[in-house]
Amino acid sequence: MSTEKLRVAIVGATGIAGQQFIDALRQHPWFTITALAASERSAGKSYGEALRDAKSGAVRWWCADAPPPEVTRLPVVAGSDFDAETVDVVFSAIEADPARELEPRWAAKRPVISAASAFRYEADVPLLIPGVNLAHAPLIRVQQKNRGWRGFVAPIPNCTTTGLVIALAPLHRHAVVEKVAMTSMQGISGAGRSPGVVGLDIIDNVVPYIPGEEEKVAKETSKIFGALGRDTIDPAAIVTSATCTRAAVLEGHTEAVSVSLARACSPADAAAAMREYRGGIEDLPSAPKNMITVHDDPFRPQPRLDRDADGGMTTSVGRLRPDALWTHGLRFVLVSHNTKFGAAKGAVLLAEALRRDGYL
């Protein structure tokens, strides 16, 4: 692998997801941001100017650390005018509807790593989580052949799916997951700023419905654990029942999980399998030290205490115990960081894996 840094673009750079990409790529050893694209409103301005509200002067930057000075000086172009051939890799942080139109345009020329859902369920598009199912990556070559693209689209899964699948992966390898019942209590950062869940909706409250979320979790879990065929992925026969709610937590998704396994697996065996799980990504710059951190304290994990563990890239698990609802059943609680592994930082990790493995 060449040691030369790849030039990357972030499209949707002024939004929350785009800002998270900029933060995740700060001083990255393999990638350097050389292009930014956003809406027509921001086009023609420097990134720093595009972030500043014209009326109030407020800087609309939502990450904890200030944006890198070298990025604030970059010009912003309109997403519809962006030329993908000016970079080596495109990170897409736009909504699903414009992604359906624009991502194929960019993928015809360059690889696109996307946080959008637009292509997640296409037959020739793998839904990859580094450390879980990189064996599906060869489907990228099928996609390129089918569509006549020099690049490709590689979307990341929904953030709620990500933590769940990472926690299930060692159990599936050890004892085969058959059924999953999950209730999520999701951080409000996943709703965005507008329209999203506004402050008065979430204070002193749990919102019991997130449109489309439960269906995404079920469909994506089966695809991620599926078998790679000649030109598609055969979904795993896993039945997933999800209830997704929004809770009064800033960041971090908490999920209460009940799982039915094909074979017996004690809580101690499950904990050992989770702690030993590495996923073959230890050499990547953004990889966590531990894919899964297992807590013995019954009051862990908690989003406020555990979401930032390992840079927000580990899935924290606790309360592992039998579940009498199933013949071979387990229950546990997990916390995963929805805006780090579940979003931009997870997409950057995927780009690292694809570069290491010769796809970039």
C-alpha positions in Angstrom: 0.0 0.0 0.0 1.3 3.4 -1.0 2.2 5.8 1.9 1.0 8.8 -0.1 -2.1 10.4 1.4 -5.3 10.1 -0.7 -7.2 13.3 -1.5 -10.7 13.2 -0.2 -13.9 15.3 -0.6 -16.7 15.7 1.8 -20.1 16.4 0.2 -22.7 17.8 2.6 -19.8 19.4 4.5 -21.7 22.1 6.4 -24.3 19.8 7.9 -23.9 17.8 11.1 -22.8 14.6 9.4 -20.4 16.5 7.2 -18.9 18.2 10.2 -18.4 14.8 11.8 -16.4 13.7 8.8 -14.1 16.7 9.1 -13.6 16.0 12.7 -12.9 12.3 12.1 -10.4 13.1 9.4 -8.5 15.6 11.5 -4.7 14.9 11.1 -5.5 11.5 9.5 -2.4 9.6 8.4 -3.9 8.2 5.2 -6.4 10.9 4.0 -6.3 14.6 3.5 -9.3 16.8 2.8 -8.9 18.8 -0.4 -12.5 19.5 -1.5 -15.7 20.4 0.1 -19.2 20.6 -1.3 -22.6 21.6 0.1 -25.8 23.4 -0.8 -26.1 26.2 -3.3 -26.4 28.6 -0.3 -22.9 27.8 0.7 -21.3 27.6 -2.7 -18.7 30.3 -3.5 -17.8 30.9 0.1 -14.9 29.6 2.1 -15.8 26.8 4.5 -15.4 29.2 7.5 -17.7 31.7 5.8 -20.3 29.1 5.0 -20.4 28.0 8.7 -21.2 31.6 9.9 -24.8 32.8 10.1 -25.1 36.0 8.1 -27.5 37.6 10.5 -26.3 36.6 13.9 -22.7 35.9 13.2 -23.0 32.6 15.0 -20.7 29.8 13.8 -22.8 26.8 13.1 -20.2 24.2 14.1 -21.4 21.4 16.3 -18.3 19.3 17.1 -16.5 19.8 20.4 -13.2 20.9 18.8 -13.0 23.9 16.5 -12.8 23.1 12.7 -9.2 22.8 11.5 -7.9 26.1 10.1 -6.7 24.5 6.9 -10.3 23.3 6.3 -12.0 26.6 7.0 -9.9 28.1 4.2 -11.1 25.7 1.6 -13.7 26.9 -1.0 -17.1 25.3 -1.0 -18.7 24.2 -4.3 -22.3 23.2 -4.9 -22.9 19.5 -4.6 -24.5 19.4 -8.0 -21.4 20.9 -9.5 -18.8 18.9 -7.7 -16.3 17.0 -10.0 -15.3 13.7 -8.3 -12.3 13.4 -10.6 -10.5 16.2 -8.5 -10.1 13.7 -5.6 -9.4 10.1 -4.9 -12.3 9.3 -2.6 -15.7 11.0 -1.9 -17.3 10.9 1.5 -21.0 11.5 1.1 -22.9 13.1 4.0 -26.1 14.1 2.2 -29.7 13.0 2.6 -31.0 9.9 0.8 -33.0 11.7 -1.9 -30.2 13.8 -3.4 -27.8 10.8 -2.8 -29.8 8.7 -5.2 -29.2 11.2 -7.9 -25.7 12.4 -7.1 -23.8 9.4 -5.7 -24.0 7.4 -9.0 -22.5 10.4 -10.8 -19.5 10.5 -8.5 -19.2 6.7 -8.3 -18.9 6.5 -12.1 -15.4 8.1 -11.5 -14.4 7.6 -7.9 -15.1 5.5 -4.8 -17.9 6.9 -2.7 -18.2 6.1 1.0 -21.6 7.1 2.0 -23.5 7.8 5.3 -26.8 7.9 3.3 -29.3 5.1 3.0 -30.0 5.5 -0.7 -28.1 2.4 -1.9 -28.0 0.2 1.2 -30.5 -2.3 -0.1 -29.3 -2.6 -3.7 -28.5 -6.2 -4.6 -24.9 -5.4 -5.8 -24.1 -3.0 -2.9 -22.4 -4.5 0.2 -23.3 -3.1 3.6 -20.0 -3.2 5.3 -18.9 -2.9 8.9 -15.1 -3.3 9.4 -14.5 -6.1 11.8 -17.7 -7.9 11.0 -18.3 -8.5 7.3 -15.5 -7.3 5.1 -15.7 -10.7 3.4 -18.6 -9.1 1.5 -16.3 -6.4 -0.1 -15.7 -8.4 -3.3 -19.3 -7.5 -4.2 -17.9 -4.1 -5.0 -16.3 -5.6 -8.2 -19.7 -6.9 -9.2 -21.2 -3.5 -8.7 -18.5 -1.9 -10.9 -19.1 -4.4 -13.6 -22.9 -4.2 -13.5 -22.9 -0.4 -13.6 -19.9 0.4 -15.7 -18.3 2.5 -12.9 -14.7 3.1 -12.2 -15.6 3.8 -8.6 -18.4 2.4 -6.4 -20.8 3.2 -3.7 -20.1 1.7 -0.2 -22.7 2.9 2.3 -22.4 2.3 6.0 -25.4 0.8 7.9 -27.9 2.7 10.1 -26.2 3.8 13.4 -28.7 1.7 15.4 -27.8 -1.4 13.4 -24.1 -0.9 13.8 -23.8 -1.4 17.6 -26.3 -4.3 17.5 -24.5 -6.2 14.8 -21.1 -5.7 16.4 -22.4 -7.1 19.7 -24.1 -10.0 17.9 -21.1 -10.9 15.6 -19.1 -13.1 18.1 -22.4 -14.7 19.3 -23.3 -15.5 15.7 -19.8 -17.0 15.1 -19.9 -19.0 18.4 -23.5 -20.2 18.5 -25.5 -18.9 15.5 -28.1 -16.1 16.1 -31.6 -17.1 15.1 -33.9 -14.4 16.6 -33.3 -11.0 18.0 -35.6 -8.7 20.0 -34.2 -5.3 20.6 -35.5 -2.0 22.1 -33.3 1.1 21.6 -33.1 4.3 23.6 -31.4 6.5 21.1 -29.5 9.8 21.5 -31.1 12.9 20.1 -28.1 13.7 18.0 -29.3 11.1 15.6 -32.4 13.2 14.9 -30.4 16.1 13.6 -31.2 19.8 14.3 -34.0 20.5 11.9 -36.6 19.1 11.7 -35.4 16.3 14.0 -36.5 16.1 17.7 -36.7 19.6 19.1 -35.8 20.4 22.7 -39.4 20.6 24.1 -40.2 17.2 22.6 -37.5 15.3 24.4 -37.2 17.0 27.8 -38.8 14.8 30.4 -39.8 12.4 27.7 -39.2 9.3 25.6 -40.4 9.5 22.0 -41.7 6.0 21.2 -41.3 6.0 17.4 -38.6 6.8 14.9 -39.9 6.6 11.3 -38.3 3.8 9.3 -35.7 2.9 11.9 -37.1 -0.5 13.0 -37.4 -1.7 9.4 -33.8 -0.6 8.6 -32.5 -2.5 11.6 -34.2 -5.8 10.6 -33.3 -5.6 7.0 -29.7 -4.5 7.5 -29.0 -7.2 10.2 -30.0 -10.0 7.8 -27.9 -8.5 5.0 -24.8 -8.0 7.1 -24.9 -11.5 8.4 -25.8 -12.9 5.0 -23.7 -15.1 2.7 -21.9 -13.7 -0.3 -23.0 -15.3 -3.5 -21.8 -14.9 -7.1 -23.4 -11.5 -7.6 -25.4 -10.7 -4.5 -25.8 -11.4 -0.8 -28.2 -14.0 0.4 -29.7 -12.6 3.6 -29.3 -14.6 6.8 -32.4 -16.2 8.2 -32.4 -14.0 11.3 -35.7 -12.8 12.6 -35.2 -9.3 14.1 -38.0 -7.5 16.1 -37.0 -3.9 16.9 -38.6 -1.1 18.9 -36.7 2.1 18.4 -37.3 5.1 20.7 -35.7 8.5 21.2 -34.5 9.3 24.8 -33.3 12.4 26.5 -29.6 11.7 25.9 -27.4 13.8 23.8 -25.3 11.1 22.1 -25.0 7.3 22.3 -27.6 4.7 21.5 -28.5 2.3 24.3 -30.1 -1.0 23.3 -31.7 -3.8 25.4 -31.2 -7.0 23.4 -32.7 -10.5 23.7 -31.2 -13.1 21.4 -32.2 -16.7 20.6 -29.2 -18.9 19.6 -29.0 -22.2 17.8 -26.7 -23.7 20.5 -26.2 -23.2 24.2 -24.0 -20.3 25.2 -23.6 -19.3 28.8 -23.2 -15.7 29.8 -19.6 -16.4 30.7 -18.9 -17.9 27.3 -20.7 -15.0 25.6 -18.6 -12.5 27.6 -15.4 -14.4 26.7 -16.3 -14.5 23.0 -17.0 -10.8 23.0 -13.8 -9.8 24.8 -11.7 -12.0 22.4 -13.4 -10.6 19.3 -11.0 -8.5 17.1 -12.3 -8.7 13.6 -9.0 -8.3 11.8 -8.9 -4.5 11.8 -6.3 -3.9 14.5 -3.8 -2.4 12.0 -6.2 0.4 10.9 -5.7 4.0 12.2 -9.3 4.5 13.5 -9.8 1.0 14.9 -10.6 0.6 18.5 -8.4 -1.4 20.8 -11.4 -3.6 21.6 -14.3 -4.1 19.2 -16.4 -4.9 22.3 -15.9 -3.9 25.9 -17.8 -6.1 28.3 -18.7 -4.8 31.8 -19.2 -6.9 34.9 -20.8 -4.0 36.8 -24.6 -4.4 36.4 -25.0 -0.6 36.3 -22.9 -0.4 33.1 -22.9 0.4 30.2 -24.4 3.9 30.4 -24.2 6.4 27.5 -22.8 9.2 29.6 -20.0 6.9 30.9 -19.3 4.7 28.0 -20.1 6.3 24.6 -16.7 7.8 24.3 -14.7 4.7 25.3 -11.9 3.9 22.8 -12.6 7.2 21.0 -16.3 6.3 20.6 -15.3 3.2 18.5 -16.0 0.3 21.0 -19.4 -1.2 21.6 -19.9 -1.4 25.4 -21.9 -4.4 26.6 -23.2 -5.3 30.1 -25.9 -7.2 32.0 -25.2 -10.4 30.1 -27.6 -13.0 31.5 -29.8 -15.9 30.4 -33.1 -15.3 28.8 -35.8 -17.9 29.6 -37.9 -16.8 26.7 -35.7 -18.8 24.4 -34.3 -22.4 24.6 -30.8 -21.0 24.2 -31.4 -17.4 25.1 -29.2 -14.4 26.3 -30.0 -10.9 27.3 -27.7 -7.9 27.4 -27.6 -4.1 27.2 -25.2 -2.3 24.8 -24.1 1.3 24.2 -22.6 2.5 21.0 -21.7 6.0 19.8 -24.1 6.9 17.0 -22.1 9.8 15.6 -18.7 8.1 15.8 -18.6 4.4 14.9 -22.2 4.7 13.8 -21.5 7.6 11.4 -18.5 9.5 10.1 -15.7 7.8 12.1 -17.1 4.4 11.1 -17.2 5.5 7.5 -13.5 6.6 7.7 -12.7 3.2 9.3 -14.4 1.5 6.3 -12.4 3.6 3.9 -9.2 2.6 5.7 -10.1 -1.1 5.4 -10.9 -0.7 1.7 -7.6 1.1 1.1 -5.7 -1.6 2.9 -7.5 -4.3 1.0 -6.9 -2.8 -2.4 -10.3 -1.2 -3.3 -9.1 2.4 -3.0 
